[in-house]
């Protein structure tokens, strides 16, 4: 089919149907103007917001655990000395005896 004939047929069909009053005048332009007026989607802003929320929750958790550590009854009664336990664990390998001279060769 010839494109010119197709175009003429489409124009005739479009002219035979009058426009409907269901859609107000300029509706499409108003919608497109609103869509274009919206701010662009910024992925970095969403990441930054999530990371700041995570940082705030980490700070809150740190404060709670520090308060629990300082105010725990075991700390005041002297029942547990964590620093001495840690030191003995870390230095356990150093405190062992040297192997016999036969194994050093």
N, C-alpha and C positions, 0 to 999 in steps of 0.2 A: 504494500500500500504506500502511496505517496505521502510524504510528511505534510505537504501543503494541504492536501485533501483532508487529512486527519485533523490538522489544526483548524480548518474551516468548519468541520463537523463538530468539533469540540466547542468552538465559539457559538455556533448555532444552538447547540444543546444548552450551553450556559445562558444564552439570551432568552431562551424559551422558559426558563425557570426563574421567576423573580426572586430577589433576595428575601430571606425570612426576617421577620421582626423579632425573632427569639433571641438573637444576639445583638446587644446594643452596639451602636456605632463606636468604633475605636477600641473595642474590648481587647482585641489582640495586642494593640500597641500598649495599652495600660498594663496588661499582664507581662509583656516582654520588658517594659520599663521597670516593673517591680523585681523581676528575676535578675535583671542586670544591676539593679541597685543593691542587691544583697552582697555582703562582703565575701570575698573569696575564701575558700576552705584552706585553712592554714594548719598543715599537719604538725609543724613544729610547736605550735601553740598547744595542741592537745598533748603532745609528749611532755612539754614543760609543765603543764598543769598536773599531769599524772606523777611526774617526778617530784614536784613540790609537795604533793600530798603524801607520797611515800617518804620523803624526808621528814615531814612533820610527824608522821606516825613512828618513824625510827627514833626521833628525838624524844617523843613521849614515852616510848618503850624504854629508852636509856634512862630517863629520869625515874621511871617507876622501879627499874632494876637497881639503880644506885640507891634509891631510898630504901628499898628492901634490904640491900646489902648492909647499909649503915645502921638501920634500925632493927636488924634481926637479933633475937635474943642470944644466939650462939656467939655472936661477936662480942657481946658484953660479958658473958659468963666465962669466956676463955676456954670453952670446951673444944674448939677446933682452931688450929692455927694453920691456915691454908698456905701461908708463905713458907712455913717450914716443910710442909708436905710437898709443895712444888719444888723446893730446893733439893730435897732428898731424892725426888724422882728424877730430876734433871741431872743431878750429879751422881746417880747410881752407877753409871758406866765408868766414871772416873775413879770412884772409890774402890772398885774391884782390884784384886791383887794382880800383879803382872804375871803373865804366863811363865812357866818354867823356861830355863835357858835352852833346853833341847827343842822347844817349839818355836823359838825365835829365829832359828836358822833358816 
